[in-house]
Structure formats: structure tokens, C-alpha cells
Amino acid sequence: MQKKSYPNSHWRPAYAEESESSSLPIKVELYGHEYWEKGRRFQRRSSELVSLEMICEGDTQYLQNKVVSLAQKGQLYILRPGVLHDYSTGPSGFCLKRFVVISGPLLVQLLQSTGVPPDEPIDLLSSSRVISIFRKIWKLRLDPEPWASMQASAYAYQILLHTIESQRAVVPSYLRPVIKRVSTEGPWPTLGDLAKLAGLSVSQFGRSFKASMSKSPMDFAGEIRLKKAAFYLSTTDWPVGVIANRLGYETLYYFSNHFKQYYNLSPKAYRLKKS
């Protein structure tokens, strides 16, 4: 993919008259797009703002609330306020993303009440629709009129509503505590532990989870942990054994085999490739 040349972001201040008249629960503070090449890494420290980030090409790995995730083309992820974020290019080696940074007194409560996952990327019902809304926001940078800032907030609210709708369509509410549990580092949960969180028998839980997530609970848990391992291998100098232990693997041998099955590279070879 050829790198495009454009300004990365645009900031538009809020206007008093539109702030007083707007009934929207959010306000746009910053918006734009970025192209990241291999090796790019960035940290965002304890911002009070929320950022909606859409992957248009490539992928990105990010750490939030001690949870490592991989966001891929067509997915949206949310950078939450008040926590450290560490993110970098993913396995593809590049990332083109669009983003909009928003604020609002009820924003955090809105996200919490609607069940949008705090850390995992979200598969959208229509990624093309969301990208088109991001483009509309970007075009507003050319408009000097005060109402354009309010229009940008309205577009950002549309993105947020579509994200909420997409999440509700994909993950049933009873599975959300399960996903939160398997995303936690440390010892692996048992199938019985996860079924109890969902309030189902083990057999019912296995069938329901696979129907919703298109993979078994333990395969899902393994994929999350391997993505975390890839992130740590590419962004830290921790020994492979430390990473394996952190992610709940009982032996380095089992971790290395599991990693190689997923990435077609040993942990050591993967680290060398990403360095």
C-alpha cells in the first residue's frame, strides 16, 4: 500500500452558541486520519477524552487496562479515558486508521450502560457506512462556519450509535462477563468457570458461545492470549518464559507450540521479525 500525503488531524474549537443549543451528549474535540508504518509505537497517558478509532487498512495492537488486543481492517476500537494506552502497528506491519476524539459529561455512563466492551475491538454491522461518516467529519475541516462543529458532533454520535448497535447484535449480554474473564491475564479459566459466569450448564454454554462467537470458548481464550503474546514480543524485551507465565501457560514448551501453530513462527522468530 502506497503511503498517502495529507495532514493527520484537525482540531476545531467549540463555539459558545452551539454548545448552549446542542442537545447531543458528546462534543468533537479532534478528528483526522493517520498512516503508521512498521515499528511505529505510541502511548496515550490518562487522557480525559474518548477516541473512536477505525481501522481502514492493516492492523494495530494496543494495550488498555492491561488487556492486549489486535484491531484489524473493518474493526473499531475505543480508547477510554483515565488509563494508559500503548499501541503499535500489528502483524501486517502498517495501519491506516481514521479517528474522532470526543468528550461529554454523560459519555462514560453511556458507554457503560450499553454494554460496549471496554477493551476489545468491535466488528461493525457496516464498516463502509462508518468509514463514510468519518469522511464526512473530515470534510468539515474546510468549513469555517460555527455550525460545522455541531455537525461533526452529530456525525460522531452516529458512529457511536452504530457501534452500540453492532455490539448488541454480536455479543449477547450474558456472554459479556465471560469475554471479560478470558481477556484477563493469569491462570486459564476452566469451561465450568465460564459456564457459571454465563449462568448456563457446560453443554449449553459451549453451544451458545460457539453460535455467537464462531469458535469454542477455549479457542477464543487462546486467540486472545496469543495476540497478547505477540504484542509483548514486539514491544518489550521480556524473556519468552516470562510472557508465557504471565499468560497462564504452564510450560514454555506448550506456549511455544501453541504460538507457532497460530503465527507459523516460533516466539523467538516472531520477535526477530518485528524488531
N, C-alpha and C positions, 0 to 999 in steps of 0.2 A: 504494500500500500504506500503510495507516494504522500509524503508529508505536505499538508496544505499550509498556506501562509495566510493568517488572519489574526487580529487581536484576540487574546484569550478570554477576556472578560470585560464586562461593562457594568459600572455602578451608577444607579440613578437614585438621588436622594428623595425622600418622601416630602410631599408638599402638605402644608397645614390644612389647606382647604379640602384636599381629597381624604386626608386622614380623618377629618371630622365627619365626612359624609359617607365614608365607606362602611358597609355592613359586613365585609369579608373578615374572617377570623385570622387572616395572615397578611403579611406585607413582604414584598420582594425587596431584598437588600442588595443582591448581586446576582448576575447571571452571565453565562458565557459557555465556551467550549474549550477543551484542551486536547492536545495530542501528546501522548507520552511515549517515548522510545525506550528500548531495553535498558534496564538498570535504573530507571527513574524511581525515586522514592521521596515521599513527603509525609510530614507529621502535622496534624492539626491539634492544637492543645486547648482543651477545655473551653471551646467557643460556646457562647450562649445562643448561637444560631443553629438552625437545622438546614442541612443541604440535601436536596434531592438530586441524585446523580444517575444518569442514564448511559449505559454502555452502548455505543453505536457500532464500534468495531473493536476487535481484540478482546482483552480482558484485564482485570485488575484484582490483586489480592489486597485485602485490608483487614486490619485488626481493630476491633472495637469491643469494649467491655470484656477484654481477654478472650474474645471469640474471633477466630480467624475464618474468613470466608473468601470465596472466589466469585466475583461477579463477571458474567460473560455477556456476549453480544445479545441485546434484546432484553436484558435484565436491568432493573432499577434497584439501587440501594440507598439507604437513608443514613446520613451522618448525624448522630444525635448530639444534643447539647450537653456540656458539662463533663465530657470524658475525652481521653486521649485517643486519637485516631492515627494509625500508621498504615499507609498504603503505598503500593508499588505496582509496576507492571507485572502481569501474570505469566503463565507458561507460554503464551503466544509471543511475548516479547514486545508488545506495543498495545496502546489503548487510545481510542478516540472516544471521548465522553462529552455529554452536554450536562450542565448543572444549573440549578437555581437555588440560591440561598435565601431562606425565608425566616421571618420572625412573627411573633404574635403571642398575646397573653394566654390564649387557650390552646396553643399549638400542641404542647406536650400532652395535655389531657386528651386532646382529640386523637392523637396517635395511640395513646394507651387504651382508650375506650373502644377503639375499632379493631383491636387485635392484630394490627400490623406488626410483624416480627421486629424486635429491636435491633437485630444484627444481621440476619440472613438476607441475601438478595431476593428480589421478588420477580417471579415470572408474570409478565403483564398479559392481560387478555388481548391487547393490541399494541405492540411496541411501535408500530408505524404511526398510530394515532398519537401516541405520547411524543414521539420524535417531532411530529408536525406541530404540536403545541409548543415544544421547546423552540422550534424555528420561528414561530410567531412571536415569542417573547424576545428572541434575538433581534428581530426586525424592528422592534420598538425602540432600540437604541438610537435610531435615526430620527425619531420623532421628538421634538423639543417640548411639546405641549405637556402641561402637568397631568392631564387625564391619562397619558400613556403609562405612567407609573401605576395607576389604579388598574388599567387594563392588564398590565403584566401580573399584578396580584391575582386578578380573576383567572388568568391562564394558569398560574401556578396552583391555584385552588382546584382547577380542573384536573391537573396532573395528580394532585393529592387524592382526590375523589376516585380517580381511575385506579390508583394504587390500592386504595382500600377495597374497592370492588373486586379487583384481581385477587387480592389476598383472601377475601371471603369465599371466592369461587374455587380456590385451590386447596386451602387447608381448613378442614372443619375445626371448630373451636375446641373440641375435646382432644385434638392432637397437638395443640399448641404447647401445652406443658411438656409433652413428650419431645418435641423438637428442641425446646429449650434445654431439656435434660441431656439429650445426646450431643448437644453443642458444647456442653461443659467438659473441661479437661479433667483428667484424673481417671480412676478406675472405670472400666466399661460397665454400663448398666446391663442387667440381665433382661431377658424378654419379659419375665414376670414383673420386674420393677416397672418397666414401661407400660405394660398392660394395666397395672394398678393405677398409674398416673392417668390413664385414659378412661378408667372405670369399666374395663371390659375383661372378659376371660382371655387367656393367652391366645386361643384359637381365633376368637372373634377379632382380637386386636391385630393379629398378623394379617388377616384378610382385609380388614378395614384400612390398615396402614398402606398396604400394597396397592389397594384400589385408589387411594388418594395420592400417593407419592410415587407410584410406578416402580417401586423397589421394596424389598423387605426392610424391616426396621434395622436389622443389624448391618445390612449393606449400606443403608442410608447413614448410619452412625460411622461406619468405616470410611465412607467417602468424605464426610466432614473432617474426620481426624487426619486423613491423608492430605487433604487440602491444607490443613493447619501445618502438617509436617513440611509440605512443600514451601509454605510461607517462611517457616523458621529456618529451613535450609538455605533459602535465598536471601534472607535479611539478617541473620545472626551468625555468629561463629560458634554456637553451642555444639558440643560433641553430639554425634548421632545418637549415642546411648542416652544422653540427657533428654533429647527430643522424644525418643521412644518411651522413656519412663514418664515424661510429662503427659503424654497422650494415652497412657494406660496400657501400653504393651508390656507383657510380662517378660519377654525376651527380645534381645536385639535381633536375633535370627528371624523370629516371626515378623517383627516390624519390617525388616529389610525385604523379606519375601513379599509381604503384603504391599509395600511401596512399589516394588519392581513390577508386580502384576498390574498395578494401576497406571504407572507412568512409563513403563518399559525402560526404566533406568534404575540403577541402584541409588540409594540416598547420596552416596559419595559422588557418583557420576552426575546426578542432578545438580548438586551444589557446584561442581566444577563448571557445568554448562551455564549456570546462572551467574557465575562470578564475572 
